[in-house]
Amino acid sequence: MKSYDNFKIQWNIYLLVVIIMAGNDYSGLQGLQNIFKKEAEESNKITFIGSPGLCTPFSEFLAFGVQDKETHFIPFININDCHEFELNSCGLALKEEVSDPHDSDIVVLMGGLAMPDFNVDVDQVKSLTEEILKKDGRIFGVCFMDMFSEYGWLEKINFDCIIDGTLITMIKK
């Protein structure tokens, strides 16, 4: 059995225990936001790293659930284009000015980074994560359809928590 298979089994057991202990339903978008909020409750500063366009709205959605925290978004690995989320009358939006993601309690790697079409180097992501994460910080992964496992990121990134969802798309008339 490969090491990521062991991790996956351990993670699934952990997630099942969390769900049973919390007595909550983590299905749907609200479930995604609730479990993220629960896992991030002890943090003050969270930085999301993801593919612009694809990961930005999911990062915004998760950041909305933890509005009491300082949250940032880095597109791909471009730290010089990092922006902080701010609350406005329409929800959250990225501020125009560039922000500083250093000393983050949590760095959240979004699954879009692992998609082959974006050609993001996992080693560069790991290096950026190490640069901005506090010494005792945690690395989260948020993805759909087992993206990090599918593209070999579990062997290169030591995730503390992965929140993985499944999407089912239907057209109804």
C-alpha positions, 0 to 999 in steps of 0.5 A, a space after each residue: 500500500 502506498 504512503 498516500 493510501 495510508 494517509 487517505 485511510 487515516 484522513 477518512 477515519 479522522 474526518 468520520 470521527 470529526 463528523 460523528 463527534 460534532 454531530 453535524 452534517 458536512 454535506 453541501 456548500 454549507 458543510 464545506 464552510 462549516 468544516 473549514 471554520 471548525 478546523 481554522 477556529 484557532 487561527 488569526 491569519 489565513 492565506 489561500 493560494 490558488 488558481 485565479 478565477 477558479 480558486 478565487 471564488 472558493 477562497 472567498 466563500 471559505 474566507 466569508 465563513 471566517 470573517 473575524 480572521 485576516 485572510 489573503 489570496 495569492 494567485 498561483 505562486 505570485 506573492 507580489 500579487 497577494 491581496 487581502 479579503 475585505 468585507 463589503 456590502 456584497 460579501 467579501 472582495 479582494 482589496 486593490 492594494 497588495 498585502 503581506 501574507 507572511 506569518 500566516 497561521 494557516 496556508 490553504 492550498 486550493 485544488 486548482 493548483 494541482 490541475 495539470 492545465 495550470 502547470 504549477 510546480 509543486 516544489 515552488 508552492 511548497 517553498 512559498 508555503 514555507 516562506 509565509 507560514 508561521 513556524 508552528 503553522 498548518 497547511 490545509 488543502 481544499 479540493 474536489 474530486 481527490 485532486 491532490 492525491 490524483 496528481 501526486 501532491 500528497 507525496 510532496 506537501 505535508 498537509 495537516 488537513 485536507 477538505 475534499 468534496 465531490 461535485 455532481 453536475 446535472 442539467 435539468 429542464 
